[in-house]
Amino acid sequence: MTHNTAAIEVPDHDLSRLDSEQCPETDHSKLRRVPDSIPWVVLLILIVELGERFTYFGLSAPIQNYIKYVMRSTK
């Protein structure tokens, strides 16, 4: 079995950017702003979906039991 490999050539000027000596201190004003909290609607959706999933997996075995063993009336 032969493996095909591809070589990626990186120019030297790109490697020089990675040196920690040449990197200036990070200017925080130029960084992208990220919200610090999750909206309550997203949390509500997560809670509802988790509840739905736990209910489905929790009740699948008892429902299969009721389907397999039908309760017969004793008259």
HULIN-V795318 format. One line per field, one symbol per residue. ss: DSSP state (h for helix, s for strand, l for the rest). psi: psi as a letter, one per 40 degrees, with the letter a starting at -180 (. if undefined). A space follows every 10 residues. Layout:
ss->???
psi->???
//
This chain:
ss->llllllllll lhhhhhllll lllllllhhh lllllllllh hhhhhhhhhh hhhhhhhhhh hhhhhhhhll lllll
psi->hihhihhhhh iddddddehd dehiihheee ihhhieihid dddddddddd dddddddded ddddddddgh hhig.
//
